[in-house]
């Protein structure tokens, strides 16, 4: 398994739909900042990010549904990104790219008002109290999202973790953010929200384990 991962890491450099972190320094500013749609996609379509995308299940599914939007799946784990990038190439999805960076550096890669939407699907909940700032809905990260999102843009959270969901709703209340939609049980409560029917690899496992999937859409 380790040899296979190493092979996938080495193949990332040859995948045209993958951009890797140029430098691990927090001071490095990407030359693509503010120019993603122009230089990478060759259009002016809305730009959507999936953070901690893993294999990119949501990125790929959304890209198929919305060919007039640009999608970037972001993760640091190259073997997972490899899977998504290969699938996107196989399906000829020209509106998909994968970016291998630490999400902490997202403001080094995207400019103010460049991003139209952010999806966070089944992230690590980092349940230990010492890891609160690692949670992707913590005030630490929300501040970064505000710097790159257009005014009025949404952040979507879909999770099987009741602890992360409760934490997120508490942060939303504390920061007086606007909740646009919330559902406590995506697959057992009636709703008409689009795109919640997309199932990731991990979501299928969670459902088989009878876990409840929760969702909230808010403006940060």
C-alpha positions as CSV (number, residue, x, y, z in Angstrom):
1,X,0.0,0.0,0.0
2,X,2.8,2.4,0.9
3,X,4.5,1.7,-2.5
4,X,1.2,2.5,-4.3
5,X,0.8,5.8,-2.4
6,X,4.4,6.8,-3.3
7,X,3.7,6.0,-7.0
8,X,0.6,8.1,-7.0
9,X,2.4,11.0,-5.4
10,X,5.1,10.8,-8.1
11,X,2.3,10.8,-10.8
12,X,0.7,14.0,-9.5
13,X,3.3,16.1,-11.3
14,X,2.2,14.7,-14.6
15,X,-1.5,15.3,-14.1
16,X,-2.5,18.5,-15.9
17,X,-5.6,19.0,-13.7
18,X,-3.5,19.1,-10.4
19,X,-1.7,22.1,-9.0
20,X,0.6,21.4,-6.1
21,X,1.8,23.7,-3.3
22,X,4.8,25.6,-4.7
23,X,6.3,26.3,-1.3
24,X,5.6,25.3,2.2
25,X,6.3,28.9,3.4
26,X,3.3,30.8,4.7
27,X,4.7,33.9,3.0
28,X,4.5,32.5,-0.5
29,X,1.8,34.0,-2.7
30,X,0.7,32.0,-5.7
31,X,0.9,33.6,-9.1
32,X,-2.6,32.2,-9.7
33,X,-4.1,34.3,-6.9
34,X,-7.0,36.3,-8.4
35,X,-6.5,34.6,-11.8
36,X,-7.9,31.1,-11.5
37,X,-10.8,31.4,-13.9
38,X,-8.8,33.4,-16.4
39,X,-5.6,31.4,-16.5
40,X,-6.7,27.9,-15.5
41,X,-10.2,27.6,-16.8
42,X,-10.2,30.2,-19.6
43,X,-13.5,31.7,-18.6
44,X,-15.3,33.9,-16.1
45,X,-17.6,31.3,-14.6
46,X,-18.3,31.1,-10.9
47,X,-15.6,29.5,-8.8
48,X,-16.5,26.8,-6.2
49,X,-14.1,25.2,-3.7
50,X,-14.4,21.9,-1.9
51,X,-12.2,21.9,1.1
52,X,-10.6,18.7,2.5
53,X,-12.0,17.1,-0.7
54,X,-10.4,13.7,-0.3
55,X,-11.1,11.7,-3.4
56,X,-13.2,14.7,-4.7
57,X,-16.6,12.9,-4.8
58,X,-18.5,16.2,-4.3
59,X,-16.2,18.1,-6.7
60,X,-16.7,15.6,-9.5
61,X,-20.5,15.3,-9.0
62,X,-21.1,19.0,-8.8
63,X,-19.0,19.6,-11.9
64,X,-21.1,17.2,-13.9
65,X,-24.3,18.9,-12.7
66,X,-23.0,22.5,-13.3
67,X,-20.8,22.6,-16.4
68,X,-21.0,26.4,-16.3
69,X,-19.2,26.6,-13.0
70,X,-15.5,26.0,-12.2
71,X,-14.6,23.6,-9.3
72,X,-11.4,23.2,-7.3
73,X,-11.0,20.3,-4.8
74,X,-8.4,21.2,-2.2
75,X,-6.6,18.6,0.0
76,X,-3.1,18.0,1.2
77,X,-3.2,14.2,0.7
78,X,-1.9,13.5,-2.7
79,X,-3.0,9.9,-3.0
80,X,-6.6,10.9,-2.5
81,X,-6.3,13.8,-4.9
82,X,-4.8,11.4,-7.5
83,X,-8.0,9.4,-7.5
84,X,-10.2,12.5,-8.1
85,X,-7.9,13.9,-10.8
86,X,-7.8,10.6,-12.7
87,X,-11.6,10.3,-12.5
88,X,-12.0,13.9,-13.8
89,X,-9.6,13.2,-16.7
90,X,-11.5,9.9,-17.5
91,X,-14.9,11.8,-17.5
92,X,-13.4,14.7,-19.5
93,X,-14.4,17.3,-16.9
94,X,-12.7,20.4,-18.1
95,X,-14.3,22.5,-15.3
96,X,-12.4,20.6,-12.5
97,X,-9.0,21.1,-11.0
98,X,-7.4,19.8,-7.8
99,X,-5.1,21.9,-5.6
100,X,-2.7,20.2,-3.2
101,X,-2.1,22.6,-0.4
102,X,-2.7,23.1,3.3
103,X,-6.1,24.8,3.7
104,X,-4.5,27.2,6.2
105,X,-2.8,28.8,3.1
106,X,-6.0,29.3,1.2
107,X,-5.7,33.1,1.3
108,X,-2.2,32.8,-0.4
109,X,-3.9,31.2,-3.4
110,X,-7.2,33.0,-3.8
111,X,-7.9,36.8,-3.9
112,X,-10.6,38.8,-2.3
113,X,-14.0,38.2,-3.9
114,X,-12.6,35.4,-6.1
115,X,-14.6,32.5,-4.7
116,X,-18.4,32.1,-5.2
117,X,-19.0,29.1,-2.9
118,X,-17.3,26.7,-0.5
119,X,-18.3,23.1,0.3
120,X,-17.0,21.2,3.3
121,X,-18.0,17.6,3.3
122,X,-17.2,15.2,6.1
123,X,-14.1,16.9,7.3
124,X,-12.1,15.6,10.3
125,X,-14.0,16.9,13.3
126,X,-10.8,17.3,15.4
127,X,-12.7,16.5,18.6
128,X,-9.8,17.2,21.0
129,X,-10.2,20.6,22.6
130,X,-6.6,21.4,21.8
131,X,-7.4,21.1,18.1
132,X,-10.3,23.5,17.9
133,X,-8.5,25.8,15.4
134,X,-8.1,22.8,13.1
135,X,-11.8,22.5,12.6
136,X,-12.7,23.9,9.2
137,X,-15.7,25.8,10.7
138,X,-13.7,27.5,13.5
139,X,-13.4,31.3,13.6
140,X,-9.7,30.8,12.5
141,X,-10.9,29.4,9.2
142,X,-14.0,31.5,8.8
143,X,-11.8,34.6,8.8
144,X,-9.9,33.2,5.9
145,X,-13.1,32.3,4.0
146,X,-14.3,35.9,4.4
147,X,-11.2,37.1,2.7
148,X,-11.7,35.1,-0.5
149,X,-15.5,34.7,-0.7
150,X,-17.7,37.2,-2.6
151,X,-20.2,39.1,-0.5
152,X,-23.3,37.0,0.3
153,X,-21.6,33.7,-0.7
154,X,-22.4,30.5,1.0
155,X,-20.4,28.0,3.0
156,X,-21.9,24.4,3.0
157,X,-21.1,21.9,5.8
158,X,-22.2,18.3,5.5
159,X,-21.1,16.0,8.3
160,X,-21.8,12.9,10.2
161,X,-20.2,14.3,13.4
162,X,-22.8,15.6,15.9
163,X,-20.0,17.3,17.8
164,X,-18.7,19.2,14.8
165,X,-22.3,20.1,13.8
166,X,-23.1,21.4,17.3
167,X,-19.8,23.3,17.4
168,X,-20.5,24.9,14.0
169,X,-23.9,26.1,15.0
170,X,-22.5,27.6,18.2
171,X,-19.9,29.5,16.2
172,X,-22.5,30.7,13.8
173,X,-24.6,32.0,16.7
174,X,-21.6,33.6,18.5
175,X,-20.5,35.4,15.3
176,X,-24.0,36.3,14.4
177,X,-23.8,34.8,11.0
178,X,-26.8,34.2,8.8
179,X,-28.1,30.6,8.4
180,X,-29.8,30.1,5.1
181,X,-30.7,26.4,5.6
182,X,-30.2,23.7,8.2
183,X,-31.4,20.1,8.3
184,X,-30.7,17.8,11.2
185,X,-31.1,14.6,9.2
186,X,-30.4,14.9,5.5
187,X,-31.6,11.4,4.5
188,X,-34.7,11.1,6.8
189,X,-36.1,14.6,7.0
190,X,-38.0,16.0,4.0
191,X,-36.3,18.9,2.2
192,X,-36.0,20.2,-1.3
193,X,-32.4,21.3,-1.1
194,X,-30.4,20.5,-4.3
195,X,-27.1,18.5,-4.2
196,X,-27.6,16.9,-0.8
197,X,-28.3,13.6,-2.6
198,X,-24.7,13.3,-3.7
199,X,-23.1,10.6,-1.7
200,X,-19.3,10.5,-0.9
201,X,-17.4,7.3,-0.3
202,X,-17.4,8.1,3.4
203,X,-21.0,9.1,3.5
204,X,-22.0,5.7,2.1
205,X,-20.1,4.1,5.0
206,X,-21.6,6.4,7.6
207,X,-25.1,5.5,6.3
208,X,-24.4,1.8,6.4
209,X,-23.4,2.4,10.0
210,X,-26.7,4.1,10.7
211,X,-25.1,7.5,11.3
212,X,-27.1,10.7,10.9
213,X,-26.0,13.1,8.3
214,X,-26.4,16.8,9.1
215,X,-26.2,19.9,6.9
216,X,-26.0,23.6,7.3
217,X,-25.6,26.4,4.7
218,X,-24.6,29.8,6.0
219,X,-23.0,33.1,5.0
220,X,-19.7,33.8,6.9
